[in-house]
Amino acid sequence: MSSPVYLNNREAAAFLRLSPRTLEKQRVVGGGPKFKKFGRRVLYDKRDLEEWANKRSFDSTSDFSATKQR
């Protein structure tokens, strides 16, 4: 098993093509990828980012609406 690759907020946002502010907000309200705290530093394991992104695959916009209501 390979060593984890950790990304800071800016790097994780760039990897997901989101704004850093979006990830910050998702850490507060929930719904974002898993993150780790090392003291005051917030880091994301690249594998967790990939897993989170893969779970957000839909065939149509109605699929997304149905999962959001649950």
C-alpha positions as CSV (number, residue, x, y, z in Angstrom):
1,M,0.0,0.0,0.0
2,S,1.4,3.4,-0.9
3,S,1.9,6.3,1.5
4,P,-1.0,8.8,1.6
5,V,-0.6,12.0,-0.3
6,Y,-1.9,15.0,1.6
7,L,-3.1,18.2,0.0
8,N,-3.8,21.5,1.7
9,N,-7.1,23.4,1.1
10,R,-5.9,25.3,-1.9
11,E,-4.3,22.2,-3.5
12,A,-7.4,20.0,-2.8
13,A,-9.7,22.7,-4.3
14,A,-7.5,22.8,-7.4
15,F,-7.6,19.0,-7.7
16,L,-11.4,19.0,-7.5
17,R,-11.7,22.2,-9.6
18,L,-13.6,23.9,-6.8
19,S,-12.9,27.2,-5.1
20,P,-11.0,26.9,-1.8
21,R,-13.9,28.8,-0.2
22,T,-16.3,26.0,-1.2
23,L,-14.2,23.4,0.7
24,E,-14.0,25.7,3.7
25,K,-17.8,26.0,3.7
26,Q,-18.3,22.3,3.3
27,R,-16.1,21.7,6.3
28,V,-18.5,23.8,8.4
29,V,-21.9,22.7,7.1
30,G,-20.9,19.2,6.0
31,G,-21.3,17.3,2.7
32,G,-17.7,17.8,1.6
33,P,-14.8,15.3,1.4
34,K,-13.2,13.9,4.6
35,F,-10.4,16.0,6.0
36,K,-7.7,15.6,8.6
37,K,-6.6,18.1,11.2
38,F,-3.0,18.3,12.2
39,G,-2.9,21.0,14.9
40,R,-4.4,24.0,13.0
41,R,-3.6,22.6,9.6
42,V,-6.4,21.1,7.5
43,L,-5.2,18.5,5.0
44,Y,-7.0,16.2,2.6
45,D,-5.9,12.7,1.7
46,K,-6.0,12.5,-2.1
47,R,-7.6,9.1,-1.9
48,D,-10.5,10.6,0.1
49,L,-10.9,13.3,-2.5
50,E,-11.1,10.8,-5.3
51,E,-13.6,8.7,-3.3
52,W,-15.8,11.7,-2.6
53,A,-15.7,12.8,-6.3
54,N,-16.6,9.3,-7.5
55,K,-19.6,9.1,-5.2
56,R,-20.9,12.3,-7.0
57,S,-21.5,10.6,-10.4
58,F,-25.0,10.8,-11.8
59,D,-26.7,9.7,-15.1
60,S,-29.1,12.6,-15.1
61,T,-30.1,15.7,-13.2
62,S,-33.1,13.9,-11.8
63,D,-30.7,11.3,-10.2
64,F,-29.0,14.2,-8.3
65,S,-32.4,15.6,-7.1
66,A,-33.5,12.2,-5.8
67,T,-30.3,11.7,-3.7
68,K,-30.4,15.3,-2.4
69,Q,-33.9,14.8,-0.8
70,R,-32.8,11.7,1.2
